[in-house]
Amino acid sequence: MTSPDQSPALPIRTPRLTLRPHTSADAAWMHALFAREDVARYLPYEPWTRAFTEQKLAEHVAKNGLEHEAGGLTLAVEHTETGEAIGQVLLWYTDREHGIAEMGWAFDPAWQGRGYAFEAASTLLDLAFDHYGVHRVAAHLDVRNAASAALAVKLGLRREAELRDSEWLKGEWVTMAIHAVIAPDRASR
């Protein structure tokens, strides 16, 4: 494990992807992705407007490492061969002192079903445990999002809880599921 107080070496390259910090140049593809109704469906926001995209992008640019004040890391995911941005992965502390973090992901539906989300999210989990030394990483998911639930399980996150009608989102009650993995479980895989 490297020092959790130091920034990880970025970008991170996997066999098919490049995970890199967001830049101001990401506004166009992020708006195209998050303005889609099918992408925003299970997220806590309506489809993004251009103004909201600029606001969220500024937040993502600031989230460039758990070791920094923002306590978050948001990485754009690019397909290495084409250079096209296909999604993003996110990691943030919910309890820095005790090493508790949460993660999330969003990918362009045109790139889904080929293992890219698993490749990127698995790399992010490795970073969480191996670089930052977190103890626990959770993902909070709308239970209707079967694809994300399947990804969470494939990543080794156990479904720990279902919180019935726990959030009021977009004019309706939403049941959330919590999936999580702790360091000893991740180390034993």
C-alpha positions in Angstrom: 0.0 0.0 0.0 1.3 3.4 -0.9 0.7 6.4 1.4 -3.0 7.4 1.6 -1.8 11.0 2.2 -0.3 11.1 -1.3 -2.2 11.4 -4.6 -2.3 8.2 -6.6 -0.5 8.2 -9.9 -3.0 9.3 -12.4 -4.2 8.5 -15.0 -4.6 4.8 -14.4 -4.5 2.6 -17.4 -6.2 -0.8 -17.6 -6.1 -3.2 -20.5 -8.9 -1.3 -22.3 -9.5 1.9 -20.4 -7.9 5.1 -19.1 -9.2 6.5 -15.8 -8.2 10.1 -15.4 -9.2 13.2 -13.5 -11.9 15.4 -15.0 -11.0 18.6 -16.8 -13.0 21.6 -18.0 -12.9 20.0 -21.5 -15.3 17.3 -20.2 -18.4 19.4 -20.3 -19.7 18.3 -23.8 -19.6 14.6 -23.2 -20.8 14.8 -19.6 -23.8 16.9 -20.8 -24.5 14.4 -23.6 -24.4 11.5 -21.1 -26.2 13.0 -18.1 -28.9 14.8 -20.1 -30.2 11.4 -21.2 -33.4 10.3 -19.5 -32.2 6.7 -19.5 -29.0 7.6 -17.7 -30.6 10.0 -15.2 -33.4 7.5 -14.4 -31.8 6.0 -11.3 -29.6 9.0 -10.3 -30.7 11.6 -7.8 -31.0 14.3 -10.4 -33.3 15.1 -13.3 -31.5 15.0 -16.7 -28.8 17.6 -16.6 -29.2 21.0 -18.1 -26.1 22.8 -19.5 -25.9 25.0 -16.4 -26.1 22.0 -14.1 -23.5 20.2 -16.1 -21.1 23.1 -15.6 -21.8 23.1 -11.8 -21.3 19.3 -11.5 -18.2 19.4 -13.6 -16.7 22.0 -11.4 -17.4 19.7 -8.4 -15.9 16.7 -10.1 -12.7 18.6 -11.1 -12.3 19.5 -7.4 -12.7 15.9 -6.4 -9.2 14.8 -7.4 -8.2 12.6 -4.4 -9.5 11.3 -1.1 -6.4 12.8 0.5 -7.6 16.4 -0.3 -10.1 18.5 1.6 -13.0 17.5 -0.7 -12.4 13.9 0.3 -13.5 12.5 -3.1 -12.1 11.2 -6.3 -14.1 11.4 -9.6 -12.5 9.9 -12.6 -13.5 10.1 -16.3 -13.3 6.7 -18.0 -12.0 6.7 -21.6 -11.9 3.9 -24.0 -8.1 3.6 -24.7 -8.4 2.6 -28.3 -10.8 5.3 -29.4 -10.0 8.0 -26.8 -13.8 8.4 -26.3 -15.1 9.2 -22.8 -17.6 6.4 -21.9 -18.5 7.2 -18.3 -17.2 8.0 -14.9 -16.5 6.3 -11.5 -16.6 8.1 -8.2 -15.2 7.4 -4.7 -15.8 9.6 -1.6 -15.4 9.4 2.1 -18.5 9.2 4.2 -16.3 8.9 7.4 -12.7 9.8 6.7 -11.5 9.1 10.3 -12.6 5.4 10.1 -11.9 4.8 6.4 -15.5 4.4 5.3 -16.2 5.3 1.7 -18.9 5.2 -0.9 -18.6 4.6 -4.6 -20.7 5.1 -7.7 -20.6 4.9 -11.5 -22.3 5.9 -14.6 -21.7 4.8 -18.2 -23.0 5.6 -21.6 -25.5 2.9 -22.5 -23.9 2.5 -25.9 -20.8 1.0 -24.1 -22.7 -1.2 -21.6 -22.6 -4.9 -21.6 -18.9 -5.3 -22.5 -17.4 -5.3 -19.0 -16.1 -1.7 -19.1 -18.0 -0.7 -16.0 -16.6 -3.7 -14.1 -13.0 -3.0 -15.3 -13.2 0.7 -14.2 -15.1 0.1 -10.9 -12.8 -2.8 -10.0 -9.8 -0.5 -10.6 -11.4 2.1 -8.4 -11.9 -0.5 -5.6 -8.3 -1.5 -5.9 -7.3 2.1 -5.5 -9.6 2.5 -2.5 -8.2 -0.5 -0.6 -4.6 -0.7 -1.9 -3.7 3.0 -2.1 -6.0 4.8 0.4 -6.3 1.9 2.9 -10.1 2.3 3.3 -11.8 -0.2 5.5 -15.2 -0.3 3.8 -16.7 0.8 0.5 -20.5 0.9 -0.1 -22.7 1.5 -3.0 -26.3 2.8 -2.5 -28.5 1.8 -5.4 -32.1 2.3 -6.5 -33.4 -1.3 -6.3 -34.9 -1.0 -9.8 -31.4 -0.6 -11.2 -30.8 -4.3 -11.9 -27.7 -3.6 -14.0 -25.9 -1.7 -11.2 -27.0 -4.3 -8.6 -25.5 -7.0 -10.8 -22.3 -5.0 -11.2 -22.0 -4.5 -7.4 -22.3 -8.2 -6.8 -19.7 -9.0 -9.6 -17.4 -6.5 -7.8 -17.7 -8.5 -4.6 -20.0 -6.1 -2.8 -22.6 -7.9 -0.6 -26.1 -6.7 -0.5 -26.5 -5.8 3.1 -29.8 -3.9 3.3 -32.9 -2.8 1.5 -34.3 0.5 2.8 -37.9 0.6 1.7 -39.2 4.0 0.6 -36.1 5.6 2.1 -35.7 8.5 -0.4 -38.1 10.9 -2.0 -36.7 11.4 -5.5 -38.3 12.8 -8.6 -41.8 12.8 -7.1 -41.8 9.3 -5.8 -40.6 7.1 -3.0 -37.6 5.1 -3.9 -36.3 1.9 -2.2 -32.6 1.8 -1.9 -30.3 -1.2 -1.5 -26.9 -1.0 0.2 -24.1 -3.2 -1.2 -20.7 -3.1 0.5 -17.3 -4.8 0.8 -14.8 -4.5 3.7 -11.1 -4.8 3.4 -10.7 -8.3 4.9 -13.3 -9.6 2.4 -11.5 -7.9 -0.5 -8.1 -9.2 0.6 -9.4 -12.8 0.7 -10.7 -12.9 -2.8 
